[in-house]
């Protein structure tokens, strides 16, 4: 403060000495001496009374002093109140940040308003996050060393670290462990943990205020500047994220630097976990943009560590050409680090603890640990879920272990060893379904049915037929627009990835097999369950429509062969339709909808077109193996079909068998099925005879090679 020019007026430093017997300490300057920073102790109008708890002194003509960077001063003297706009509450301090300064409490109303707009449950040590996931001792050592090394390297030009990984890969545990280590090293400036299930922290609205609150607590002078900024603009929390970031973080840091304070001495690590759990994707993107525009420019000594599933907002901004591609250090957790050894150590340690608690150290074998470690596929959530299930007080851990190892409870049991995984998968799949079906252009489409179609026939290792289809071919078969699969899986990238075969075709790859188990078990997926028979019925309908709408000239077998190979999407679905139709009909069963579709197919000459699309028995063998070789595999669930299959020496008897079951429901369809069965069965016999007499260089072989 600057003193009045009157020569008789005492200086602030002399004020206390002119009042003998008065006790002047920080606690006497404020209305609540027990907690100077508590929001409950701050007068609602922002005014602060000087010497509220002083006693036995007289007051003369006391005048206030100018404080250019403050909000307002209120001085009560002899019943008269003097106020000055442009000044804060009282101040008696030296240079902000200096060791000898008396640390004042300015902007009480501003700090209280800031507190009202924070989300305490998002803090790393919040009670709402009791027993948060964290890395066990001697696990995730390599990745933690990389993270901490980046945080401590203040000279590195990349001030943003983004870590992406599959659901359950251990991102939150790594963030929690990093936060605790930084707190011990006094380098933690702020931490924010998103949670989709907590309405106070599943939105970006309180993020900036909560980070500013934590940064302010690291330095009283910075706290003063942040509080003053709020008092200057009380509606700042209703402004854009960039405006909040500039007002509450950037400007206070710059002002502190302008006062001569060494910003490098402040805690500098800012951690943000679970960006994907923020409900609105557009707000996720807005936060990332605000961070780039406000915190990664200039000379702010802040290093930001963000962890997220690889969902749309962060994935697109980190891709080549994205806003953060050049400025962010990116750790792809699921791809870069194999956590199998860590999971093995984690299981071993916890199994030992369980054995000690139950007095049975031999309740498991090393082979059990190895089986579970391999089954985890590098995903810590699987291992932690297993440990939590086995650690339950009631029941035998050995019996529970048997349930886990066999993946299903014994008969009569209702145990759900993967309940936590199921909750995780349910949340992700439900959110993706809602987001997809809310888009106008997807109106009328069944998200779960479409995704299950891709999952069933385009996933490496899980396709129920010998030959899986690429995503583009399945999209064509479903009669969707080109690359529609990208939209379907857009919100599931934490569970599925893309795989490319040597020809460049794209397929799905699941991060964890348990997701496939979840999708195919009604007891786990519940209302998200789509039976395989329903998927096959829908695809069979698509196949029949593709064949009816066949765009090819069906005059020449060779032309059909050549055209079929080079059809562009969506017409390329025709080849898939002919290839897989028998399997789909058999798996779908005799649903009423299928019988109706077959009736329409028969009326529109579909069988005749299909016959033209299978011009030669060799093509029947080479391009469409399920018409001959896989019948007995596909129909093994039906004893009558198995008997017929064996008796027919694996010839195309599926239509004949199917016709026997259709007879009672539609005679016309049954007659057509029987007719074409007889023809194609004869074609197969003719082919078998030709096969033994025809050289490998025949024109038929060339066609087959070209089509294979």
SENULUM-914207 format. One record per residue: x, y, z of N, C-alpha, C in turn. Coordinates in steps of 0.1 Angstrom, whole numbers, plus 5000, padded with zeros to 4 digits. Layout:
<nodes>
XYZXYZXYZ;...
</nodes>
This chain:
<nodes>
500849885000500050005000500950135000;500350234994501050364994500450455004;501250525012500750615023500250745018;499250805026498750935022499951035024;499851145016500951245015501051335028;500051335037500151415049501251365057;502051465062503251435070502951375083;501751405089501451355102500851215102;500651155090500051025089501050915091;500850825100501850715102501950625090;503150565088503250465078502650335082;502350245073501750115077502550035086;503850045084504749965093504750025107;504350145109504350215122502950195129;501950145121500650155126500450065139;501049955139500949865151501549925163;502749995161503450045173502750165179;501850235172501050345177499850295185;499650165186498450115193498950025204;499450065214499949985225498849895230;499249775235498349675241497449605231;497549645218496749575208497549465202;496949355200497649235194497349225179;498349245171498149245156498849125150;498149025147498648905140497748875128;498148795119497248755108495848715113;495848645125494548595130493648705134;494248825138493348935143492849015131;493448995119493049075108491749025101;491348905104490248845097489148795107;487948775101486848745110486848605116;487648515109487748375115489148345117;489748355129491148335130491548195129;490648095129491047955128491247905114;490747975104490947935091490848055081;491948105078492048225070491548205055;491748085050491448055036490047985035;489447955046488147875045487047965038;486347895029485247965023484148005033;483947925043482947955053483248085061;484548125062484848235070484848365062;484548365049484648475041483348555041;483348685044482048755043481448745029;480148725028479548705015479648825006;479748945012479849065003481249094999;482249015003483649034999484349135007;483749205016484449305025485049235037;486149295041486849245053487149355063;486849335075486949435086488349425092;489149535092490449535098490349525113;491249455120491349445134490049395141;489449295134488149245140488349185154;489549125156489749055169490749125178;491049255174492049325183491149385194;491949425205491149485217492049585224;491449665232492149765241492949865233;492449925223493250025216492250135211;492750255209491850365204492250385189;491250435182491450465168491050605165;492050675158491750815155491250825141;491750915133491350945120492150845110;491750725110492350615102491950635088;492950635079492650645064493250515057;492650485046493050365039494150415029;494850315023495850345013495550285000;496050334989495750284976496450144974;495850054968496349924964495949904949;496849944940496449944926495949814920;496449704925496149574919495049494928;494449564937493449494945492049534940;491049474947489649484943488949594951;488949584964488249684973488749684987;488749794994489149795008487949855015;487649785026486649845035487249865049;487149985054487750015067486650065076;486450005087485450045097486050125108;485650255110486350345120485250435126;485050415139484150495146482750495140;482350375135481050365129480950405114;482050465109482050505095482750405087;482250385075482850285066483350365054;484650335050485250395039485650285029;485250305017485450205006486150274995;486950194987487650244976487550134965;486950164954486850064943488250064936;488549944931489849924925490849874935;490449854947491349804957490849674963;491649594968491249464974490949484988;490949374996490849375010492149435015;492349435028493449495034494749435030;495849505030497149455027498249515034;499149435040500349485045501449385041;502049405030502949305025504149365018;505249285017506349325009506149274995;507149264988507049224974506549074973;505449054965504848924964505948814961;505948704968506848594965508148604973;508448724979509648734986509548665000;510648615005510648545017510248625029;510448755029510148835040508748885040;507948855029506648915028505648855038;504748935042503648885050502648835040;502248705040501348655030499948695033;499348785025498048835028496948745022;495748765026494648695020493748795013;493948805000493248904993492048824986;491148904980490148844971489348734978;488948744990488248634997486948594989;486248694984485048654977485348584964;486448624957486948554945487348414948;488048394958488448254961487248164965;486348224973485148154976484348114964;484248204954483448174942484248074934;485548074934486347974927486047834933;486047824946485747704953484447644949;483447734948482047684945482047624931;482947654922482947604909483947494906;484547434917485447324915484747194917;485447084915484846944917485946874925;485746884939486746814948486846664945;485846604940485846454938486846414927;487346514919488246484908489646494912;489946524925491346534930491946394931;493246384930493846254930493746184944;493546274955493446214968492046244974;491046254965489746274969489146154977;488346184986487646074993486646004984;486146074974485246004965485945904956;487245904956488045804948488745714958;488145684969488745594979489245464973;490445434976491145314971491245314956;491745414950491845424936492845324930;492745284918493745194912495145254911;496145174915497445224914498345104910;499545144906500545034902501144964914;501144834914501844764924503344784924;503944764935505444774935506044674925;507044724918507844654908506944614896;505844684893505144664881505044804873;504944794860504844904851506144994853;507244934857508445014860508945094848;508945024836509445094824508645214820;507345194819506445304815506445414825;506445384838506545484848507845564848;508945494845510145564844510145664832;509445624821509345704809508545834812;507445814819506545924823507246014832;507845964843508446054853509646124847;510346054838511546114831511046234823;509946224816509446334808508946444817;508346414828507846524837509046604842;510046534846511246594853512146664843;512046634830512846704820512246834816;512546934824512047074822512447134809;513547084803514147144791513547084778;512746974779512146914767511147014761;511247034747510347124741508847074741;508646944742507246894742506746894756;505746994758505247004771503946934773;503546854764502246774765502646634762;502246544772502346404770500946344769;500646264759499346204757499646054758;498945984767499045834767497745774764;497645694753496445634749496545484751;495445414754495545274756494145214757;494045084755492745024755492045034769;490745004769490045004782490644894790;490944924803491544824812493044804810;493744894803495144874801495944924813;495344994822496045044834496345194833;495645274825496045414824495745484837;494545464843494245534855495245494867;495645374867496545334877497945404875;498345414863499545484860499445634864;498245694861498045834864498045854879;497345764887497345774901498745764907;499445664902500845644908501745764904;501545814892502345934888501946054897;500646074900500246184908500846174922;500846054928501346034941502946054942;503546004931505046034931505346184929;504646244921504846394919504546464932;503446424939503146494952504346474962;504846354962506046334971507246414967;507446434955508546514950508246664949;507046704953506546844953506546904939;506246824929506246874915504746864910;503846824918502446814914501746944915;501447004904500647134904499247104905;498647014897497246984898496946854891;495846784895495446664889493946664888;493446604877491946594875491746454869;490746384876490346254872488946254867;488646234854487346224849486746094853;485346094855484645964857483245984851;482945894842481645894835480445874845;480745814856479645784866479445894876;480245994876480146104886479846224879;478546284881478146394874478946524877;479746524888480546634891481846634883;482246524877483446514870483446434857;482246434851482046374837481846484827;482146614831482046724822483246814823;483546894813484746984814484447114822;483147134825482747264831483647304843;483947214853484647254865486147224863;486647184852488047144851489047254853;488847364846489747484847489747534862;488647554867488547604881489247514891;489047384889489647284898491247284897;491647294885493147304882493647434888;492947544886493447674891493447674906;492447614912492447604927493647534932;494047424926495247344930496547424928;496547484916497747564914497947684924;496747744927496847854937497247814950;496947684954497347644967498847614968;499547614957501047594957501747724961;501147834960501847964962500748074966;500948134977499948234982499848354973;500948394967500848514958500048474945;500248354940499548304929498048294932;497748244944496448234949495748364950;496448464954495948604955495548654941;496448634931496148674918494948604911;494848474914493748394908492448444915;492448474928491248514934490848654929;491748744927491448874922490848864908;491348774900490848754887489348714887;489048634896487648594898486748704902;487248794911486548904916486349004905;487349024896487249114885486149064875;486048934874485048874864484348754870;483348784878482648684886481948574877;481648614864480948514855481948444847;483248444850484248374842483948224840;483248164850483048024849481947984839;481348094833480348074823480948104809;482148134809482848164796483448044790;484048054778484647944771485847884779;486247764776487347704783488647784781;488847834769490047914766490048044774;488848104775488748234783489048204798;488548094803488848054817490248024819;490847954809492247914811493148034811;492848134802493648254802493548334815;492248354819491948434831492448374844;492348244845492548184858493948114859;494648094848495948034848496948114841;496748144829497848214821498148344827;497148434828497348574833497948574847;497448494857498048504870499548454870;499848354862501248314861502148434855;501648494844502348604838502548724848;501448754855501548854865502648824876;502548704880503548654891504948674885;505148634873506448644866506848784865;505948874862506249014861506649084874;506249024885506649064898508049024902;508648944893510048894896510148764902;508948694903508948554909509548454899;510348364904510848254896509848144894;509248134882508148044880508647894880;509947884877510447744877510547674890;510347754901510347694914508947644918;507947664910506547614913506447474909;505547394915505147264910504647284896;504947194887504647214873503947104866;503646994872502946884866501446894867;500746894856499346894856498846764849;498046684856497646554851496146554849;495746494838494346484834494146334830;493246264837493046124834491646104829;491546004820490145964815489446064807;490146134798489446234789488246174782;488346044778487245984771486045964780;486145984793484945964802484246104803;484646204797483946324796482746304786;481546334790480346284782480246344768;480646464766480446534753481846534745;481846464734483046454726483546594721;482546684718482946814713483646894725;483246874737483946944748485246884751;485446754748486746694749487746764740;487246774727488046844717488346994721;487347054727487447194731488547204742;488547114751489647114761491047094756;491147004746492446984740492847104732;491947174725492247294718492647404727;491947414739492347524748493647494754;494047374757495347344762496447384752;496247354739497247384729497347534728;496247604727496247754724496747834736;496447784748496747864760497947814768;498147684769499247634778500447594771;500347564758501547514751502247634743;501647744744502347864738502947944749;503848034745504548114756505548034764;505748084776506848024784506347974797;505047934798504547884811505247754814;505747734826506547624830505647504834;504547474827503647364830503847254820;503847134825503947014817502646934820;501946894809500646834810500646694806;500146604814500046464811498546424810;498146384798496746344796496746194792;495846124799495645974796494145954791;494045874781492645854776492645724767;491445664766491245564756491345634742;491745564732491945624719490645654712;489745734718488445774712488645894703;487545934697487546024685488346154688;488046224699488646354701490146354702;490646264710492146264712492846184700;492146084695492746004684492946094672;491946174668492046254656493046364657;493146424669494146534671495546484672;495746354675497146304676497546244662;496646214653496946154641497746254632;498446204622499146304613498146404607;498546524608497646634604496846684615;496746624626495946664638496646784645;495846854653496346974659497546944669;497546834675498546794685499646704680;499546664668500546564663501946604664;502246734662503646784662504046824676;503146854684503546924697503446824709;502846704707502646614718503546494717;503946454729504746324730503746214733;503646114724502546024725503045884729;502445834740502745694744501545614741;501645514732500545424729500745294737;500045304749500345204759500145054755;499045034748498644894744499644834734;500144924726501044874715502544874719;502944974727504344984731504844894742;503944874752504444804764503644674765;504344564767503644434770503644414785;502444414791502344414805502244274811;502544174802502344034807503243994819;504444034819505344004830504844084843;504444204841503944274853502644214858;501744164849500544094854500843964861;501843894856502343774862502743804877;503543904878504043944892502943984901;502044064895500844114902499943994907;499743894899498943784903499643694913;500943674911501743594921501643654935;501943784936501943854949500543844955;499543874948498143874954497743734957;498143634949497743494952498443454965;499643494968500343464980499543524992;499143654990498343725001497043645004;496343604994495143534995495343405003;496443334999496843205006497143225020;497843335024498143365038496843395046;495943465040494643495047493843375049;493843275040493043155041493843045047;495043065051495842955056496142835047;496142865034496342755024497242815013;498542805015499442865005499542784992;498942664992498942574980497642574973;496842674974495542674968495542694953;496742724947496842754933498142694928;498342684915499542634909500142744900;501442734898502142824889501442824875;500942704871500342694858499042774857;498342784869497142874870497543014867;498643064873499043204872499443224857;500143134851500543154837499343154828;498343074831497143074822496443204823;496343254835495643384837496443504831;497743494833498643604827498543604812;498443494806498343494791496943534787;495943494795494543524792494243674793;495043744801494843884803495143974791;495943914782496343984769496844124772;497644144783498244264786497344374792;496044334795495144424801495044404816;495444504824495444484838494044474844;493044524837491744524843491344374845;491744294835491444144837492044094849;493344114851494044064863493444114876;493144244876492644304889491244254891;490444234881489044184883489144044889;490043954883490243824888490643824903;491543914907492043914921490943964930;490144064926489044104934488043994936;487743924925486843814926487343704936;488543674935489143564943489343614958;489343744960489643794973488443814982;487243784976486043804984486043714996;485543765007485643695019484843555020;483743565014482843445014483343345003;483343225006483643124995485143084995;485442984988486742934987487442994975;488643044977489343104965489742994955;489942874960490242764950489042734942;487842734947486642704939486442824930;486642944935486443054926487443054914;488643014917489643004907489242904896;488642794900488142704890487042764881;486242844887485242914879485843014869;486843084874487543174865488243104853;488942994857489742924847488842854836;487642814840486742754831485842864824;485942984828485143094823483743094826;483142984831481742984833481542914847;480442954854480142894867479742744865;479842664876479342534875477842534875;477242424871475842414870475142454883;474142534883473542574895474142694902;475342734898475942854904475542974896;475543084903475243214897476343314898;477543264900478743354902479043424889;479543554890479843634879481243684881;482243604878483643644881484143764873;483443804862483943914854482944034855;482344044866481244154868481844294865;483044324870483644454867483844474852;484444374846484644384831483344404824;482244334828480944344822480444484823;480644544835480144684837480944774828;482144754827483044834818482544824803;482344694799481944674785480544734782;479644714792478344764791478244914789;479044984797479145134797479645174783;480645114778481245154766480345134754;479745004754478944974743477645054743;477045074755475845154756476045294751;477145354755477445494750477645494735;478345404730478545394715477245384708;476345294713475045274707474245404707;474245474718473445594719473945704710;475345714709475945814701475645784686;475645664682475445624668474045644664;473145604672471645604668471145744670;471845834677471345974678471646054665;472446004656472746074644471646054634;471146164628470046154619470246064607;471446064601471745974590471745824593;471745794606471745654611470345614615;469345694613468045664618467545534612;466945454621466445324616467445214616;468645244618469745134619469945084633;470144954634470344894647471844884649;472444964658473844974660474344834665;473744774674474244644680474244534669;473244534661473144434650474244454640;474544584636475644614627476944574633;477244614645478544594651478744444653;477644364657477844224658478144154645;477544214634477844164621479344174617;479844294620481344314618482144224627;481744214640482444134650482443984646;481343934641481143794638481943754626;482143844616482643794603483943874599;484343974606485444054602486544064613;486443984623487443984634488343874633;489643904634490643804634490543704645;490443574642490343474653488943444658;487943524654486643504660485543474649;485943494637484943464626484543324627;483143294627482743154628482743074616;483343134605483543064592484943064589;485442974580486842964577487443094572;486643154563487243274556486443394561;487143484568486543604572486543714561;485643814563485543914552486244044557;486644124548487144254552486044344556;486444454563485344544567484644614555;485344634545484744694533483744604526;484144474525483244374519482044354527;482144354541480944334549480044454548;480644574547479944694545479044694533;479744644522479044624509477844524510;478144414517477044314519475944374527;476144454537475144514545474444624537;474944654525474344764517474444894523;475544924530475745054536476645134528;476745264530477645354523479045314525;479945354516481345314517481945364530;482745274536483445304549482545334560;481345284560480345304571480845234583;481745134582482245064594483045164603;483645264597484445364605483445434615;482245464611481345534620480845434631;480645304627480145204636481145184648;482345174645483345144655484045264661;483545384657484245514661484345524676;483245484683483245494698483745374705;484245274698484645154704486145124702;486945234699488345214697489145174709;488545184721489245144733489144984734;488244924726488044784727488444714714;488444784703488844714691489844804683;490644734676491644804667491544754653;492244814644492244774630493544684627;493344584619494444504615494344494599;495544484593495644484579496344364574;495744294564496344174559497344214548;498044114543499044144532498544214520;497244194517496644254505496244404508;496244444521495844574524494444584529;493744474530492344474535492344494550;491344564555491244594569490244494576;490644454588489844374596489844424611;488944374619488944414633489844324641;490444384651491244314661490744354675;490344254683489944284697491144304706;491144404714492244414724492144294734;490944244737490844144747489744044743;490043914744489043814741487843824749;487943874762486843874771485743964765;486044054756485044134750484144054741;484843964733484043874725483143774733;483743734744482943644753481743724758;481943844762480843934766479743944756;480143974744479143994733478343864730;478943744732478243624728477543544739;477543614751476943544763475843634768;474643584767473443664771473443694786;473943604794474043634808474943744812;475843774803476743884806476344014799;476044004786475644124778474244174781;473344084786472044124790471244194778;470844314780470044374770470844424758;472144404758473044434747473344314739;472744204743473044074736472344064723;473044024713472443994699472843854696;471843754695472243614692472843604678;473743514677474343484664473343454653;472243384657471243344648470543474642;470343574651469743704646470643774636;471943774639472943834630472943764617;472943624617472943554605471643564597;470443584604469243604597469243734590;469743834596469843974590470743964578;471943904579472843894568472343804557;471543704560470943614550470043704542;469243784548468343874541469143964532;470244024537471044104528471644034516;472043904518472543824508471443794497;470243764501469243734491468943864483;468943974490468644104483469744134473;471044104477472144134468472044044455;471643924457471543834445470443874436;469243914442468143954434468544084426;469244174432469644294425470944284418;471344164414472644144408472744224395;473844304394474044394383474744334371;475144204372476044144362475244094350;475844084338475344014327475643864329;474643784330474843644334474943544322;475543594311475543514299476743424299;477943474302479143394301479743364314;480043244317480643204330481943284333;482743294322484043364324483843504327;482843574320482643714323482043734337;481243644341480743644354481843644364;482743544362483943524371484743654372;485043714360485943834360485243954366;483943974363483244084368483044074383;482743954388482543934402483843964410;484943944404486243974411486444124413;486044204402486444344402485244434405;484244384411483044474414483544574425;483144694423483444794434482344794444;482644844457481644854467480544954461;479244934464478744834473478444704466;478644694452478344574445479244464448;480344484454481244374458480644284469;479644334475478944254485478244124478;478144124465477544014458478343894460;479743904458480543784460480443734474;480443824484480243774498478943704500;477843754493476543704495476543554490;477043534478477043394473477943304481;479043354486479943274494479343224507;478643304514478343274528476843234530;476043244519474543224521474243094528;474842974523474442854530474642854545;475842904549476142904563475042994571;474743104565473743194571472443134573;471943064562470643004562470642894573;471642824574471742714584471742764598;472542864600472742924614471543004618;470943074609469743154612468543074617;468442954612467342864616466042904608;464942844611463742864603462942974610;463443094609462743214614461743244604;460543304608459543334599459943444589;460843534594461343634585462143574573;462943474577463743404566462843334556;461843264561460943204551460343304542;459943414547459343524539460343574529;461543594533462543644524462843544513;462843414516463043304506461943304497;460743324502459543324493459743444482;460043554487460243674478461443644468;462443584473463643544465463243454454;462343354457461943254447461043324437;460143414441459243484432460043574422;461143624426461943724418463043654410;462943514409463943444401465343444407;465443444421466743454427467543324425;466843214425467543084424468243074410;467543124400468143124386469343214386;469243324392470443414392471643354400;471243284411472343224419472943114411;472143044403472742934395473742994385;473443104379474343174370475643224377;475443254389476643304397477543194401;477043064400477842954403477942874390;478642924380478542864366479342734365;480342714373481142594372481342524385;481342394386481642324398482942364404;483942404395485242434401485142564409;484342664403484142784411483442754424;482542654423481842614435482842574446;483842504441484842454450485842554455;486242644446487342734449486942864456;485942934450485543064455484543044466;483742954466482642934476482742804483;483742784491484042654497482942604506;482142694512481042654521479942584514;479842594501478842514494479142364494;480342334496480742184496481442144508;482542204511483442154521483042174536;482342284538482042314552480642284557;479942214548478542194552478442114565;479242004566479141924578479641994590;480542094588481042174600479942274604;479242334594478242434597477042384603;476642254599475442194604475542094614;476642084621476941984630476041984642;475342094645474442104656473142024654;472841994641471641924638471941784634;471541684643471941544640471441494627;470141534623469641484610470541534598;470941664600471841714589473141644589;473741614600474941544600474841414593;473841344596473641204589473541224574;472741324570472641344556473941384549;474641474557475941524552476941404550;477041314560477941204558477541114547;476241084546475741004535475941054521;476041194521476141254508477541284504;478541244513479941264510480241414509;479641494518479941644519479541714506;478541674499478041744487477141854492;476641944483475842054488474442014492;474341944503473041894507472241994516;472942104519472242194529470942244524;470742274511469542314505468442204506;468842084504467941974505467441954519;468341964528467941944542467042064547;467442184543466642304546465242284541;465142234528463842224522462942134530;463542024536462741934544462042004556;462742104562462142174573461242294568;461342334556460542444551459242404546;459142274543457942214536456642254543;456642244557455442274564455042424564;455942504560455642654561455442714548;456142664537455942734524456342624514;455342574507455642464497456342514485;456142644481456842694469458342704472;458642754483460042764487460642634488;459942534495460542404496460742334483;459842354473460042294460461242354453;461442484454462542554448463842504454;463842494467465142444473465442304469;464442214468464642074464465142074450;464542154441464942154427466442194425;466842294432468142344430469142254437;468742194448469642094454469941984444;468941934437469141824428470141864417;470041984412470842034401472342054406;472442124418473842144422474542024428;473741934433474341804437474841724425;474141734414474541674401475841744396;475841874397477041954393478241914401;478041884413479141854422479741714418;478841624414479241494410480041504396;479541584387480241614375481541674377;481641764386482941834389483941724395;483441644403484441544409484941454398;484141424388484641344377485641414368;485341544366486241634358487541654365;487441664378488641694386489741594384;489341464383490341364381490841354367;490241414357490541404343491141544337;491041644345491441774339492741824345;493641864337494941914341494842044349;495842074357495842194365496042324356;496342304343496442424335495142454327;494142384330492842404322492342544325;491442584316490842714317490042734330;489542624335488742624347489642654359;490842594359491842614369492342764369;492542814357492942954356491843044362;490643014359489543104365489543094380;489742974385489742954399490843024406;492043024400493143094405492943244405;492343284394492143434393491143474404;490143394407489143434417489543404431;490543324434490843284447491543394455;
</nodes>
